[in-house]
């Protein structure tokens, strides 16, 4: 059994200006994705220029931040955001919805595809192998913030969390006694997701997309891979206290939002290989 380390959320603080680890993780994710995109664009016959990759990053960042925050408000915390609308801009506090961020990126890619006069799925197929880099670092940011914990478990790497520091986790989600000093050992599901949605999904998509594939196939594989990993890890995650389980004492909001992704990914793969004439 391990104890969650006391990690300062701030990297550095200079008066009113603070740099937070959560923001650093997002910066690392965006920078890593941009570097990989430039590396792939430099390959012969890639069809991408460096300037197009740089513009692509701008659209992705805009889609992730706006979509992620607005999606979190819509799916998980509408009452909280209505009570404090300015919290929408305090990204360093956490509260980003992947599903909202994905919708934001899809809208941004639609605008950018129109600007380039390219097929929409040509852009998403190029982008899909890069997204797990940001997913992996983002989940590390969740771990540093001490949020999105899993349910109690008896695995050797389960972690006790200080109730003095994370009182909402102890009293709202776990409903422990106000005098409790630590939580029971909890699954570090942030790290599970960083490994599966980050490293494993990246390796799968990067290898798969290293050879020409039918249009929509890479995008479809991303949706199916992420959907499977997220749906599985949700069995171990604690649901949001104000939402709880939606059904069966195990079905969560995250799983509900993931089902359309799985269905959409399977549909894209079916369509891609049913008519594989157009190849990326």
C-alpha positions as CSV (number, residue, x, y, z in Angstrom):
1,X,0.0,0.0,0.0
2,X,1.3,3.5,-0.9
3,X,0.5,7.0,0.3
4,X,-0.2,9.7,-2.3
5,X,2.7,12.1,-2.1
6,X,2.3,15.7,-1.2
7,X,2.7,17.5,-4.5
8,X,2.6,21.2,-4.8
9,X,0.3,22.1,-7.7
10,X,2.3,25.2,-8.5
11,X,5.7,24.9,-10.3
12,X,6.5,28.5,-9.6
13,X,4.6,31.5,-8.2
14,X,5.6,35.2,-8.8
15,X,3.1,37.5,-7.1
16,X,-0.3,37.1,-8.9
17,X,1.3,34.9,-11.6
18,X,1.5,31.2,-11.0
19,X,2.6,28.3,-13.2
20,X,0.8,25.0,-12.4
21,X,1.8,21.5,-13.2
22,X,-1.6,20.9,-14.8
23,X,-0.9,23.6,-17.4
24,X,2.6,22.3,-17.9
25,X,1.3,18.8,-18.7
26,X,-1.0,20.2,-21.3
27,X,1.9,22.2,-22.8
28,X,4.0,19.1,-22.9
29,X,1.2,17.2,-24.6
30,X,0.6,19.9,-27.3
31,X,4.4,20.3,-27.9
32,X,4.9,16.6,-28.2
33,X,2.0,16.3,-30.7
34,X,3.3,19.2,-32.7
35,X,6.8,17.8,-32.9
36,X,5.5,14.4,-34.0
37,X,3.2,16.1,-36.6
38,X,6.1,18.0,-38.0
39,X,8.2,14.8,-38.1
40,X,5.5,13.0,-40.1
41,X,4.9,16.0,-42.3
42,X,8.6,15.9,-43.3
43,X,8.2,12.4,-44.8
44,X,8.2,12.2,-48.6
45,X,4.7,12.5,-50.1
46,X,3.1,13.4,-46.8
47,X,1.1,16.1,-48.4
48,X,1.6,18.4,-45.4
49,X,3.8,21.5,-45.0
50,X,5.3,22.8,-41.8
51,X,3.1,25.9,-41.9
52,X,0.0,23.7,-42.2
53,X,1.1,21.7,-39.2
54,X,1.6,24.9,-37.2
55,X,-1.9,26.1,-38.1
56,X,-3.3,22.7,-37.3
57,X,-1.9,23.0,-33.7
58,X,-3.6,26.3,-33.3
59,X,-7.0,24.9,-34.2
60,X,-6.4,21.8,-32.0
61,X,-5.5,23.9,-29.0
62,X,-8.5,26.1,-29.5
63,X,-10.8,23.1,-29.8
64,X,-9.4,21.3,-26.8
65,X,-9.6,24.2,-24.4
66,X,-13.0,25.6,-25.4
67,X,-14.6,22.2,-26.0
68,X,-13.0,20.6,-22.9
69,X,-14.2,23.3,-20.5
70,X,-17.6,23.8,-22.1
71,X,-18.1,20.1,-22.2
72,X,-17.2,19.7,-18.6
73,X,-19.8,22.3,-17.7
74,X,-22.5,20.6,-19.8
75,X,-21.7,17.0,-18.8
76,X,-20.5,17.2,-15.3
77,X,-20.8,20.5,-13.5
78,X,-23.5,22.8,-14.9
79,X,-24.6,24.0,-11.4
80,X,-21.0,24.8,-10.4
81,X,-20.3,26.8,-13.6
82,X,-23.6,28.7,-13.3
83,X,-22.7,29.7,-9.8
84,X,-19.3,30.8,-10.8
85,X,-19.1,31.5,-14.6
86,X,-15.6,32.9,-14.4
87,X,-14.3,29.4,-13.3
88,X,-14.7,28.5,-17.0
89,X,-11.4,30.3,-17.6
90,X,-9.5,28.8,-14.6
91,X,-8.1,25.8,-16.5
92,X,-5.3,25.2,-13.9
93,X,-8.0,24.1,-11.4
94,X,-8.8,21.1,-13.6
95,X,-12.2,20.2,-14.9
96,X,-11.7,19.2,-18.6
97,X,-14.0,16.8,-20.4
98,X,-12.3,14.6,-23.0
99,X,-15.6,14.2,-24.8
100,X,-16.2,17.9,-24.9
101,X,-12.6,18.5,-26.1
102,X,-13.1,15.9,-28.8
103,X,-16.2,17.7,-30.1
104,X,-14.3,21.0,-29.9
105,X,-11.5,19.5,-32.0
106,X,-13.9,18.0,-34.5
107,X,-15.5,21.4,-35.0
108,X,-12.1,23.0,-35.4
109,X,-11.0,20.4,-37.9
110,X,-14.2,21.0,-39.9
111,X,-13.3,24.7,-40.2
112,X,-9.6,24.0,-41.0
113,X,-10.6,21.3,-43.6
114,X,-12.8,23.9,-45.4
115,X,-9.9,26.4,-45.3
116,X,-7.5,23.8,-46.9
117,X,-10.2,22.4,-49.2
118,X,-9.3,18.9,-48.0
119,X,-11.6,16.0,-47.0
120,X,-12.5,16.2,-43.3
121,X,-11.3,12.7,-42.5
122,X,-7.9,13.3,-44.1
123,X,-7.3,15.8,-41.3
124,X,-8.7,13.6,-38.5
125,X,-6.6,10.6,-39.8
126,X,-3.5,12.7,-39.6
127,X,-4.3,14.1,-36.2
128,X,-5.6,10.9,-34.5
129,X,-2.2,9.3,-33.7
130,X,-1.0,12.5,-32.1
131,X,-4.0,12.9,-29.6
132,X,-2.8,10.1,-27.2
133,X,0.3,12.2,-26.4
134,X,-1.9,14.9,-24.9
135,X,-4.2,12.3,-23.3
136,X,-1.3,10.7,-21.5
137,X,0.2,13.9,-20.1
138,X,-3.3,15.3,-19.3
139,X,-4.0,12.2,-17.1
140,X,-0.6,12.8,-15.3
141,X,-1.9,16.4,-14.7
142,X,-5.0,14.8,-13.1
143,X,-2.8,12.7,-10.8
144,X,-0.7,15.7,-9.8
145,X,-3.9,17.6,-9.0
146,X,-5.2,14.6,-7.0
147,X,-8.4,14.3,-8.9
148,X,-10.4,11.5,-10.6
149,X,-9.4,8.8,-8.2
150,X,-10.5,5.2,-8.5
151,X,-12.5,3.1,-6.1
152,X,-11.0,1.4,-3.1
153,X,-8.8,-1.5,-4.1
154,X,-6.3,-4.0,-2.6
155,X,-3.7,-3.9,-5.3
156,X,-0.1,-3.3,-4.1
157,X,0.0,0.1,-5.9
158,X,-3.3,1.4,-4.4
159,X,-2.8,4.8,-2.7
160,X,-4.1,6.3,0.5
161,X,-5.0,10.0,0.1
162,X,-4.9,12.7,2.8
163,X,-8.4,13.7,3.9
164,X,-7.1,17.0,5.3
165,X,-5.9,18.0,1.8
166,X,-8.7,16.4,-0.2
167,X,-11.8,16.8,2.0
168,X,-14.2,16.7,-0.9
169,X,-13.0,13.3,-2.0
170,X,-13.3,11.9,1.5
171,X,-16.6,13.4,2.5
172,X,-18.5,13.8,-0.8
173,X,-17.4,10.8,-2.9
174,X,-16.3,8.3,-0.2
175,X,-18.6,9.6,2.6
176,X,-16.0,9.0,5.3
177,X,-16.1,10.3,8.8
178,X,-15.1,13.9,9.2
179,X,-12.4,12.7,11.5
180,X,-10.8,10.3,9.0
181,X,-7.2,11.1,8.3
182,X,-6.7,9.1,5.1
183,X,-8.9,7.4,2.6
184,X,-8.8,3.6,2.1
185,X,-6.3,2.6,-0.6
186,X,-7.6,3.8,-3.9
187,X,-6.9,2.7,-7.5
188,X,-4.8,5.4,-9.2
189,X,-7.0,5.4,-12.3
190,X,-5.4,8.5,-13.6
191,X,-2.2,6.5,-14.1
192,X,-4.1,3.6,-15.6
193,X,-5.6,6.0,-18.2
194,X,-2.3,7.7,-18.8
195,X,-0.8,4.3,-19.7
196,X,-3.7,2.9,-21.7
197,X,-5.1,6.1,-23.4
198,X,-1.7,7.6,-23.7
199,X,1.2,5.2,-24.2
200,X,-0.6,2.1,-25.4
201,X,-3.1,3.9,-27.7
202,X,-0.2,6.0,-29.1
203,X,1.9,3.0,-30.0
204,X,-1.1,1.3,-31.6
205,X,-2.1,4.2,-33.7
206,X,1.4,5.3,-34.7
207,X,2.3,1.8,-35.9
208,X,-1.1,1.4,-37.7
209,X,-0.9,4.7,-39.4
210,X,2.8,4.3,-40.5
211,X,1.5,2.5,-43.6
212,X,-1.2,3.8,-46.1
213,X,-4.7,3.1,-44.7
214,X,-8.2,3.6,-46.2
215,X,-9.7,7.1,-45.4
216,X,-11.4,7.1,-42.0
217,X,-9.7,3.9,-40.8
218,X,-7.2,5.7,-38.5
219,X,-9.9,7.9,-37.1
220,X,-12.1,4.9,-36.5
221,X,-9.4,2.9,-34.8
222,X,-8.7,5.9,-32.5
223,X,-12.4,6.1,-31.4
224,X,-12.6,2.3,-30.8
225,X,-9.3,2.1,-28.9
226,X,-10.0,5.1,-26.7
227,X,-13.6,4.0,-26.2
228,X,-12.6,0.5,-25.0
229,X,-9.9,1.7,-22.7
230,X,-12.0,4.5,-21.2
231,X,-15.1,2.2,-20.7
232,X,-12.9,-0.4,-19.0
233,X,-11.2,2.0,-16.6
234,X,-14.5,3.6,-15.6
235,X,-15.4,0.3,-13.8
236,X,-12.6,1.3,-11.3
237,X,-13.2,5.1,-11.2
238,X,-15.3,6.8,-8.5
239,X,-18.2,8.7,-10.2
240,X,-18.7,12.4,-9.6
241,X,-20.4,12.8,-6.2
242,X,-23.2,15.0,-7.6
243,X,-23.9,12.5,-10.5
244,X,-23.2,9.1,-9.0
245,X,-23.9,6.0,-11.0
246,X,-26.4,6.3,-13.7
247,X,-27.6,2.6,-13.6
248,X,-26.8,-0.8,-12.2
249,X,-24.5,0.6,-9.5
250,X,-21.6,0.6,-12.0
251,X,-22.7,2.5,-15.1
252,X,-21.1,6.0,-15.2
253,X,-21.5,9.2,-17.1
254,X,-18.1,8.6,-18.7
255,X,-19.3,5.2,-20.0
256,X,-22.5,6.7,-21.4
257,X,-20.5,9.4,-23.3
258,X,-18.1,6.7,-24.6
259,X,-20.8,4.5,-26.2
260,X,-21.3,6.8,-29.2
261,X,-17.6,6.9,-29.7
262,X,-17.4,3.1,-29.9
263,X,-20.3,2.9,-32.2
264,X,-18.9,5.7,-34.4
265,X,-15.5,4.2,-34.5
266,X,-16.8,0.8,-35.6
267,X,-18.9,2.5,-38.3
268,X,-15.9,4.4,-39.6
269,X,-13.8,1.2,-39.8
270,X,-16.6,-0.7,-41.5
271,X,-17.1,2.1,-44.1
272,X,-13.3,2.5,-44.6
273,X,-12.7,-1.2,-45.4
274,X,-15.9,-1.6,-47.3
275,X,-14.8,1.0,-49.8
276,X,-10.9,1.2,-49.4
277,X,-10.4,3.1,-52.7
278,X,-9.3,6.3,-51.0
279,X,-6.1,5.8,-49.1
280,X,-4.2,8.2,-46.8
